[in-house]
């Protein structure tokens, strides 16, 4: 492997939605050239779930170039400047560093206010030429947003010249090509691939912003379809242009990162148009394509696709690791190729707000008063809050798999669902099950049994069997206190159980994770939809009949199948009740009702790794082994020669490599 650090090409393609690229599953061909290039050689990796830190260019691009969230790098609105080091500064000791900007938010510090005004930017604050983009770059060049070809051609000329120069280089290339689909350019108007008829002349050139949606909604047929066609045509041009840039790059020793700062909205009915001022998936879910050269990976190329959750802040730490560059800056991101882990992905906007309830669609700015939009993604859960004017705020939580459009479900649980939990650590309970929205609202009628210091008894089986709630007619939910239930869990579970009633009238036990007999031998994954300290999991087509369910959540249909009131210990009761059901000719199922196991510790910190959970790391200790053996021996003796047993513990050990 080479001792010379690799070159680095960081391409920021402004305003590109991940779900509008066929590389990421779009039903139109918008990335023909990139697809061909990625298939031609190893080293390329697509990141399916990458999120930006903001819905507009200034804070998002600053996060990409620093590896920091907006509250750390400081560029949260037009009155601020960088307060921390960019990657260009960290690489300057070993690389020539060049930046090329193509948007007013990346304007060079050397451009005068008079020049900006001459370009028609009179409404921009005079502070716009003091963001600090030049700092850390040996050379920084800026081109107005509509001069895409100049920025791209400049990059190609420099890259071509450097091919014969052994000096390592770093280039940040920002292009506004996809952003400016509102302009009258032949490549934006080339919509014949996507429209049956001609593009309406009123859409050849329109103002960038929400105005077109308000002004032409009643006058232009298929307005949304036509605007999307212009946008997609711009993506085709971008694909071709980036391919031409990559043609003059020596990929044997060059790291390439292609990313977008934010997406774009095309849904006027939901008030989600344009960008900035909101935190929906159409803005925050961005494409990330990364190339690791052979000089870095040696004989083991990286995987072609990663489905783990990543942030645009992860690019800088990854490049610094691959180039062995030193920096004193702190990063909010992590190595793109590090282990899968749970993490909180932050995004914020304190410059703009699109009010979700207002029509016609209108964008508020911080010039009119304080405002804020924030989101936190603990995938697949996303919490968002909007605030504008004093005492005006809107917040909500969405499940990005069940509800990718982030539209709050229009129905609530018709009747509460009864549940039982046994609590040893009330701090852990308070930050997990106790913090669940349906528990706090009463939609889940929860009986909490205090078992601190073994106060209530010596076994889970007797505690569950003798609980007051257990004397009611079913179904009854029995769940761990360290499970977090996302908003709407009761409603979703009731619908899943109603579906199961129609599918199999003989079901007796259900859960959200489980396994079928022989699955380990067949090399199969578990069945279910959940998160735990090992990561996000979605396996199998649900509902799915199984032999045993995991004990984190057990749903018992009625009292004809019950927990064993004589069973000792705190383990294997799931195996036992599933065996009881099957011995009676009943069935066991896994349903699709996502929950998060061990989401937070007693101190409220997110459990990001398996080794951050004491309940997992302590399973190797002698005490756990003794406890487990007590329960396992009882169950084995009880069912020996009567009913084949299927447990979960040995499965998780094989699947996760833990006890």
N, C-alpha and C positions, 0 to 999 in steps of 0.2 A: 504494500500500500504506500501511496505517495506521502512524503513528509511535508510537501507544500500544501498549505491549507486550501480547500476547494474554493472556487469562485461561488458567488451567491447572486441569484437573480430573484428578486421579490417583485412579483407583478400584482398590483392591486387593480382589479377591474371593477370600476364603480358601478353600483346599482345592478348587480346580477343576482337574481333569485336562483337558488339551487334547484328548485322544482321546475324551472324552465329550461333546464339543460338535459338533453337525452342521456348524457353520462349519468345523470342522477334519476333517470326513469321518466323523463318527460316524453309525451307521445308525439312530439314533433322533432325533426332533426335540426338541431341548432348547434351541435358541436361535432360535426362530421370530422373535421381535421384533427381536433384534440383526441377524439375517440381512436382514430387511426394511429395517432402518435403513441397513445398510451398502450395500445395493443402490440406495438412494434418492438418494445424492449422492456426488460424488467427494471425495477427501480421506482416506477410510478405508484403512488398510493392515493386512492380516493377516500376522503373522510366524509361519511354519510351524514353525520350529525354534528356539524360545526356551527357554532353560534357567534354572532357579532356582539359587541358590547354597547351598540347604539344603533339607532335607525337612520343616522345621517352621517355625512362624510367626515366632518372635522374630528369628533371624538372617536369614531370608529377607526379611521386611518391612524390616528395617534396611538390607539391601542395595538394595532397591527405592528407598528414600527417600534414600540417600546416594550411590548409584552405585559402591559399594565392596564387595569381598568380605568375608566375616565376619572374616578375620584382620586386616583393616585397620580396619573400623568398630568392632570390639571386642565386639559383643553376641553372644557365642558361647554363653553359657549364662545361667542366672538369677542368677548372682552378679555380672554385669558391667553396665556402662552405656555409652551412646554415648561414643566418644572423638573424634568428628569431626563436621563440620557436615552437617546435613540440607539438602535442597534448599529447605526452608521458610526457613532462615536466609539462603540466597543470594538468595531472591526478596523478602525482607522489605523491602528498600529501595524496591521499586517496586510491590509487591503487598500487599494484606491477606492474611494467611495463617491458615488454619483447618484444624485436624485433627480427624477424628472416628474414634475407635477403637471396636472392637466385639469385643475378644478380650482375655483376661487378659494376654496378652503385649504388648499395646499400652496397658496401663493408664496413666491419667493420674498424674503425680507428685503431684497434689493429693489423690488418693484415699487415705484413711487405711487403715492395716492393719486397724483395727476394722471399717471398712466392708467391706473385702474378706472378713473373717471372717464378717461378717453375711450375706454373699452365698453362704456355703458354701465359701469358698476357704481353709479352715483349713489344709489340707495344703500351701498355697503358702508359700514362704519370705517372710519379712518384707521382703526386698530387692526384692520384685516391684514396689513402688511407687516405685522409684528408678532406673528404666531411663533416664530423660531424654527421654521422648517429648515433653514439653511444650516443650522448648528449641527456639527458632526459630519457634514459632507464636505469633501474636498471641492466638489462642484455641484451646484444645484441649479437646475433650469426649470422655468415655468412657462407653460403655454396656456392661453385662454381656453375655456372649456370646449369651444366649438372648433378648435384646431387640433383635432385628434391625430390627423395624419402627420403633423409636425412633430408631436411628441413621440409617436411610434417610429417615424423615420429617423429621428435623432437617436433613439435607442438602438435601432438596427445598425446605424453607421458606427456608433461607438463599440458595440459588441463585435462587429466585423473587424474593426481595427484592432481590438484587444486579442483576437485569436492568435496573432503573431507575437504577442507580448507576454512573457512568463509571469509578470506581476499579477498576483491575485487581485480580484476586483469584487466589489459589491455594488449592485445597481438596484435601486428602488424605482420601478416604472409604474406610474399611475396613469391610467387611461380613462377618460370620460366617455368613451365611445358608446357604451350601452346606456349610459345615463341620458344622452341627448337625443333620444328617439323622437322627441317632440319637434325637432328641427326638420327643415325641408332639405333632405339629402337623398340622392338616388338610392343609396343602400338601405335607408329607412323606408322609402316608398316601394321597395321591391317586395311587395306583399302578395304577389301572385302565387307564392308557395302556400299561403295560408288563407287567402280569401277567394271566394268564388267570383266576386265582381271587383271593380276598381275601388281604390281607396277614395273616400270622400275628400274633395278638395279642401274642405275646411279643416281637415286633419293633416294636411301637408305640413303646416307650420302652426303650432299653437304654444301657448305660454306654459312653461314648466311649473306645475303646481296643481292645486285642486280645481282651478277655475274652469277648465275644459269640461269637467264632469258636471258642474252646475249649469254652465251656459249652453251646452249642446245636448244635454240629456234628452230633451224632447224633440230635437230637430234632426239628429243624425241617427238613422236606423243602425242597429247593431253597433252602437258606439263602443261598448266594451270590447267586442270582438275585433273591431278595426284598430283600436289603440293597442291591443295585445299583439296584433299582427305586425304593427310597426315596431314594437319592442322586440318581438322574436326575430324580425328581419335584422335589427341591429345586433342581436346576439350572433346571428350567422356571420355578419361582417366582423364582429369581434373575434370569433373563432378563427376565421381566415387570417386576420391581422396578427393574432398571437402565434399562430403557426409559422408565419413569416419571421417573426422575431426569434422563435426557437430554432429556426433554420440556421442562424448564424451563431449559435451557442454550442460550445464544446461540452456535450453532456457527459463525457467521460470523467470530468472533474468539476462539475458545476451543480450546486444545489439549486433547485427551482421550486419556488412556492407561488402558486396562483390562487388568489383568494379575492373575495369581494368584501367591501365594507358594509354593505346592506343590500336589501332587495328592493322590491317595488310593489305597490298595491294596485289592484284592478277590480275592486269590489265596492262599487258605490252604494249598493244596498246596505252593506254593513258599515259604510263610512270609511272604508279602508282603501284609500287611493294615495298615489304619490309615495312619499317616504317622510321620515322624521315624525316626531310627536306621538309615537305609539310603539308597541312592543310585540306585535303579532308575528306569527311564524313567517309570513310573506316578507317581512323585513329582516328578522334576526337570523333565520336559517340561511346560511350562505354556503356557496361551494368552496371547498378547499382541496386542491390537488397539489401533491408534494412529490418532488423527484429527489431521490437519494442516489448520488452517482456511485459507480463502482469503486472509485477511490475511497469512498466512505464505507460502503457495505461489504466490500471484499467478495467473498464467495457466497454470502447469504443475503440475497435481496429482500427488501421489506415486503410485507403482504400487499397485494394489489388493492385491497379494500379494508377499511376499518369502520366498524359500526359503533364504536364507543363514542361517547359524548366528548366533544372537544370545543375549545374556544379559539378565537383569532389571537388571543394572547399567548397561545401555545407555540406560535411560529418562532418567536424570538428565542425562547429557551432551547428549542430544538436546534436552530442554526448555531447558536453559541456553543452547544455541546459538540456539534459536528465539526466546527472550525477551531475548537479549543481556545476560544476567545475569552479573555478575562473581563469582568465587569463588576462594578460595585453596586449596580442598581438592583433593586428587589423587583421580582416579577410575580404577577398574579397567575401567569400561565404555567404550564407543566410540559414536559417533553411529550411530543406527539406520539412517540413510539414507546412511551413508558407503559406500565401495567394499567389495565382497566381499573378504574376506581370511581366511586361516587364522588361527586363534587358539586358545588354550587356555582352556576354560571350567572354572572351579574350583567345587567344592562341598564343604562340610565339615559335620560334626556332631561336637561334642565333649561333648554333653549326653546323648545317647541312642544305644543300639545295639540293633537286632534281630539276634540271633545267627542267621545263615542256616542253621545245622545243627540247631537246637534245636526239639523238639516236647514238650509243647505250646508254642505261640508265646509268647514272653516278651520283654518289653522291659527292657533294663538301663539304668540311669541313672548319671550321673557321681557321684551321691551314694554309690554303692556302690564307687567306685574309678575310676581313670583309664580312659578309653576314647576311641576315635576312629573316625570313618568319613570317608573322603575319596574324591573322584573327580576325574579330569581328563579332559575330553572334547576331543580333537583330531578333530573329526568327520570320518569316521564311527567313529573308534576311541575307545573309552572304557576307562580304567583305573580300578579301584576297589580300595580296601584297607580292611579292617576290623581293628580291634585292641581287645582287652579282656583284662583281667588281664595280669600280666607274661608276656611271651614267647608270647602267643597272638595270631596274626594270620592273616588270610585275604586273598588278593589275586587279581585276575584281570583279563584284558583281553577286551573284546567288540567285535564289529563291529556297530554299531547298525542297519545295513541287512540284513545276513545274519542277525543274531541279536538282534532287537529285545527279546525277553524276557530277554536276558542270561543264557542257560542255556549253560554250557560244553558244547561238543559231546562226546557220549559216546564218540566213536571217535577214534583217532589214525591216522596214516599207516601203512598195512600195510608198506610198504617205503620207504626213503629215496628222495628224488629228487635226481639229480645236477645240478650247476650249475657255471658258470664265470663269474668276474668279473675284470675288469682294473682295478687300483687305481693311481691316481696320488697321491691325497690320502688317507693312511691315517687321519687324524683324521675326515675326512668319512665315510669307510667305517665307522669305529668307531661313529659315532652314527646311522647309517642301516642299511645292510645288515648290518653286523657286530652291531648291537644287536637285530636281528630275532629273535624267540623261536625260530623253526624253525632258524635258523642256529646259535644258541647251544645248542640241544638236539641238533643233529646230524640232525634230520629232513630238512634240506636239506644234502646232502653237497657242500660248496662248495670248488672249487679257486680259490684266490686267486693271480692273476698280478701280480707286482710290476712296475709300469711307471713307477715314480718316475724322473723325469729320462730318460724313454724307455729305461729299462734293458732292457726285454724285447723291444723291436722298434719298428718304425715304422708299424704299422697294426693296427687291431682285427681285420680279416679274417684275416690270418695268425695272430694270437695265438689267436683262437677256433678256427681250423681245426686248429692244431697243438697245442692244449691236450691234456694227458693224458686228461682226462675225455672229450674229444671222440672218443676212440678206442673208447669203450664203445658198447654198443647203447643206442638212445634210449629215451624222449625225454630230451633234454638242455636245461636252461634256461640261457640266456645273458642276463645282466642287469647293469645299471649298479650301481656300488658305492654310489650315492646313492639307492637305492631301499630303502624300509622295508617289510618284509613283516609284516602283522599275524599274531597267533597263529593257528595252524591253516591257514596259507596252503598248505602242502604238501598237506594232506589235501583242501582245497577244489580245488586245481589238479588233483590226481589224479582226483577225481570229475568235474571239468569235461572233462578229457581222455578219460576213459572214455565220457562222454556223446558227445563228438565222434567217438570211434571208431565208435560205433553210428550216428551221424548221417551221417558221411562217411568211408568207409574210405580215401579218396584224399587226405586232408589231409596236408600236409607241414610247414607252418609255422603257429604260433599265437602270439598275443600278447594283451595286455590292453587295448590301444588301437590303433586303426587307422582307415583310411578306404577308401571305395570309389571307383572311377573316376568322375569327374564330380561329386563331392560338393560341391566349391566352387561350381561353376557352378549347381548346383541349390539352393544356399544351405543345405545340410545340415550338421549338426554332425558331429564325429567320432563314432566308434563305440567304446564301451568303458566301463570303470568304474574310475576312478582319482582320485587327488588329486595336485595339483602346486602350485607357488607361486601359481598363478592361482586356485585354489579347488578345491572338490569337484566331480567330474564323473560323471554317470551317463547315458549316451546309448545309445539303441537297445535292441532286444530281443536278448539274448545266449543262445547263441552266434550270431555273425553272420559270413557270408562277406564278405571284403574283398579288396582288391588289394594292400595293404601294411600292415604293422604297425609301430608305433613301436618304436624300438630300446631303450627302457628295459627291456623284457622281451621276449625272443624265445625261443620254444620250438621246437626242431627235432625232428621225430618220429624220424628215423633218418638214417643216413649217406648214403642215396641222394640227399639234398639237403644240400649242405654250403656253408660259407663259402668264399670265394675266397681262397686262400692267397697270391695275387699282388697283391691289392688294396691300394693305398697309402692312407694317411691314416686318419682316425678317424670318418668320416661316410659315409652312404649305403650302408653294408653291409646295412642292413635292406631298403632298396630292391632291392639286388642279390640277396639270397637269396630274396626273394619273387618276383622275376622268374625266378630259376633254377627255383623250384618250378613256376611257371605254364608256363614253357617246356617243362617235362617232363610237362605234363598233370596236375599236382597242384594242390591248392587251399590257400588261406590263410584263416585264421579269427581272429576275436577271441572269446575266452572270458571268462566272468565270474569273475575271480579278482583281486579288488581289491588294489592296492598303492599306496603313497604315494611319488611321485617327488620327490626333493629335500626331504625332510621337515625335516632339520636341517642347519645349517651345521657347519663344522669345530669351532666353539666350543660346539656342542650347542644353540644357540638355534634355536627353531622359525622356519622361513622363512615369514613371514606374508604377504609381498607378493612379486610378481615382481621388484621393484627391490631386494629384499633378497638376491637370489641373484646372486653374481658370475658364475656360469655363464650366466645369462640376459643380464645387463646388458653383459657383455663380448662378446656376440655381434655387437655393432655395430662392434667393433674390426677393424682391417685384418687382424690375425693370424688371426682366425676365418675371415674371408672367404677368405683364401689357402688355409687348411686345407680348407675346404669345397670350394673350386673344384677342388683336386687330386683329391679323391675323386669329386666329381660328374662331372668330365670323363672320368675312367676308366670310370665306370658308363655314361655316355651313349655313349661310343665303343664300349664292349663290346656294348651291346644295340641300337645304331642299326640299324634295319631288321630286327631279329630279334624283339624283344619290346617292346610298349608299356610305358613306365615310369610308375610312380605313386610319388611320394615323399611324405614327411611334412613336411619342413621348410617348403615353401611353404604347406602347409595351416595349420600352426601360426602362420605369419606372418599369414595372412589372418584366422584365427580369433581369435588373441589380440592381434594388432597388434604382434607382436615377431618377431625373427628366429629 
